[in-house]
Amino acid sequence: MSTRKRRFGDRYDGRLLRTLEPYSAIGCFIMKKRNDANNAYMDAIEITEIEKFIRQKRAEGMPGLGMLHIFIAAYIRLVSQMPHLNRFVAGQRVYHHHHVDVVMIVKQDMTSTGVESSIKVRFEKTDTLSDVYRKIDEAVKAVKAQKDGNADVTAKILTKIPRLVVAFFIGLLKLLDYFGLMPKFLIDTSLFHGSLFLSDLGSLGIRPVLHHLYNFGTIPVFLTFGVKRRAYEMQADGSVAERKYIDFTVMVDDRITDGFYLAQCIKYLRSYMRYPHQLEKPPEKVVEDIE
């Protein structure tokens, strides 16, 4: 969490960036909604070494470790070094998130009728892979034990209210959010306010989708990854080798930074994923965003 004192113009969940380049500030008025600024990227990661690493860590006492934890740990490390990725746009202004909040969907059981619950897990920029594993495990167990999270309970209540009342309530929330006045307890439970929305479609046996960003809330990045696949590739000596890959997609709010910076983020993400041992220790230094 940021140690800076709150200043006029800051929000509960983020601080206003006051030294942005003029083009970045004006871009928020040109692209008013997050869906106007969707920037899509598709890629694949070769996972032979990652799978070896996961098997080793499972044998050492992390039985549920999987690609989900690797993706989240790599993202947290990325944010610690490339802070622009944890920015968000609200009310035509650019802010930097105080926290690193990751939102995910959790099914109670893997059937077509299985109940879906949502979790939002808060991480520190210094968190390691073991921290990610522990926090995710605790959050999943908690939501399965109580069956419904706070956000799920709120959604159920809203479905019992007349449509016009719900529309008015949502409109009021949007207005409060525009001016940074949404109550703390709503931001803390909202699945639309956070740093990253992550979807593990590999658990459903399908390839990743290009998921849109939500206009409501603050989430600037949506990442999905899919089922493992095999590919046969020609080697330099003319032989054919089998490789394993996982495809992933990233949807980013184009207003939070420039294309060159986002390209560097992808390169760092690939490096953290391919060599996950880097994620076992905290970063030597956390890079702070501009004022």
N, C-alpha and C positions, 0 to 999 in steps of 0.2 A: 504493500500500500504506500501511496505517496506520503512523504513527511512534510510537504509544503503546507503552509497555512492557506486556508480557503480565502479567496479574494472575490470581490464583487464580479459577477459574471460566471463564476464556477458553478458546477452542479454537485449534487451529492455523489454521483457516480463518476465524475470526471472533472478535469480542470480545463478551462478555456485556453487554447493556444493563441497567444497574442502577437507572435512574431512570424506568422505565416507569410509566404510570398503572396502578393496581391492576386495572382491568377488563381491560386488555390482557394482563397477566400471568396472570390467572385464566382468560382465554379459551383459553389453550393447554391447560388441563386439561379444559375443556368440549369443545373440538374437538381431540381428541388426534391425529388424523391429518390430513395435508395435504389428502386428498380430502374430509374433512369440511368443509373451509374453502374449497373452490373457489368463486371469484367470477368469473363470466364477463362479458365485455364484447365487443360487436361494433360495428364502425364502418367507414367508408369514407373514403378520402382522394382528393380531386380532384388529378390528377397532370399536368395540362398544363404548368405551370411547372416541375415536377420533371423531366419528360422533357426540357425545353429545357436545364435545368441539366446533366443527365446527358450529353446530346449535346455540350455545350460542354466538359465535363471530359474526355470521351473524346477529343475533338480536341486537348486540351492535354496528352495523355500518360497517360491512365488508361483504356485501351481496354476493360477488363473491368468498369468501374464499372456498377453496377445498383442496383435497389431494395433488394437485400439489404444493401449497404453503407450506403445511406441510413438504413434501419431501425436498423441496429446503431449507427451514429454518433449518430442521434437518441436512442437508448436510453442510450448512454454519457453524452451531454450531460444527459439527464434525470436520471440517477443522480447526476451531479455537483452538481445543484441541488436534487434531491428525494431525499435519502439514505435515507429510509424504504424506498424501493423495493428497496434492496440489503440488506434484512434477511432473516433466515431463522429458522425455528423448529426446534430440535432438543432432544430430552429435555425437552419442556414448558417450554423457555426461549427467549427471543428474543435473537438475536445480530445483529451487523452484519458483513457480509462484509469481510474485509481487501482483497480483490481484486474486480475485475469480470471474471468468467469467463463466456464465452458458448459454449454447446454447440450444434453443428449436425450434421446428417447430410449426407454427401457421397457421391454415386453415382459409381462409376468411369466408367460410361457410361450414357446415358439410354435404357436398354432394360429390359424386364421381368426380364431375367436379370442385369442389371448389379449388381455387388457394391456393397453399401453400407458405407461406413466413417464413422467418427465423428471429429469434431475438437472440441477445447476450446481456445479462444483467450483468452489473458489480455490485458486492456486496462487502461490507466491512465485515471483520470477526466478527465485533461487531454488525452486523445487527440483528434485532429481527424479529419476525413473521410479525409485522405491517410494518416494513421496506420492507420486501420481498413482502408483499401484494401490497404496494404502487408502488414499482419499477416495478413489473410484470404488474400491471394494466396500468401504464404509457407507458410501452414498447409495450404492445398489442394494446392499443389505437393508438399509434403513427404509428405502422406498418400497421394497418387497414386503417388509414386515408390516408397514402401515397401510399398504395397498394403494393409498391415494396420497399424493403429495399436496402441498399447499396450493400449487397452481391448478391441479386437477380438481380440488375441492371448489376453488373459486370458479372454474369453468362450469362445473355442475350447477352451482348456484345461479349463474347467469342464464343457463338454459331454462330455468324455471320462471324467469322474469319476462314480461311482454317485450316484444321486439323493439318497439319504440323506446322503451326505457333502456334496453341494452344499447341501442344505437346512440342514445343521448349520453349514456355512461361512457361508452368507448370514445365518443367525440370529445367529452370532457377530459378524459385521460390524455388524448392526443394533444389537446390544448395545453394542459399542464406540462406535458412532456416537452412541448415546443419551447416553453419558457423555463424549463428546468425546475419545475415546481412539483413534480410528481412525488408523493410521499415515499419515504424510505422503505417502508414495509412492502409497498407494491413493486418497487424496483427490485428488491431482494428476492421476491417470489416470481417476478415476471420472467417468462421463458424467452421474451423478446428483447430483454436487456442483458447484454453480456459482451464478451469478446469474440467468442467463436461458437457456432452451431456445428456439431459434428454428427455425422450419420454413418454407421457401420452397416453397409448393405451387403457386405460379405457374409454376415450372419444369416442373411435371407437367401443367399446363393445366387445373387445377381450382380451385375456390373454397376459401377457408380452412375448416378444421374447428375445432370447439371441443375442443381437446385437454386431457385431464385432467392434473393435476399428479401427480408421482410421490411416493408415501408414503416411499419410501426416498431418502435423500440430503437435499439442502438447497435445491434450486432452487425459488424462490418465484413465478416468473413463466414462463409458456409463451406465446409469441407466434407466430401463424401469419399469413401473408398469401398471397393467391391471385392468380389470373390477372387481367390487365387486362380491364376491360369498358367498353363505351360506353353512354352514356345520353343521351337527348334531352330537354332541359329548356326550359320556357317562360321567356322573359325578360320583364323589366318592360315592354318596348315591344310585347309580343305576339309577337315572333319566337321561333323555336325554334333552339336552339344545341346542338351536339354536345359532350359532355364525356366525359373519360376518368377512370375511377376504379379504385382498388385496394381491395378489401375486406380487412380484417384483424380478427383476434380476439385477445383477451388473456384468459388465465386467471391469476388472482392468488390467492395465499394470503391470505385475509381477516384472518389473525391478525397480519400484519406492521404494519398501520396501519389508520386509520379510513377510512370511505367518502368523506368530504370530501377527504381528502388524495389518495386514489386518483383522484378526479374531477379534481383539479388536475393530477395527473400526466398524465392523458389530454389535457387542454388544452395542456399544454406539449409533449407528444409531437406533437400535430397541428401546432403552430406550428413546431417544428424540422423536421418533414417538409415542410410547405408552403413554407418558406423555408430551404432547405438551405445557402444561402451562410453562414448563422450557424455552420455546423459546420466551416467552413474554418479558423477560428481557435480557439485554446484558450479555455476559459471564463475570464472575468476573475477569478472566485473560485470555489473549490470549497467547498460547504456541508458541514459535518461533522454527523454524527448526534449524538444525545444521549449522555451518559455511561451 
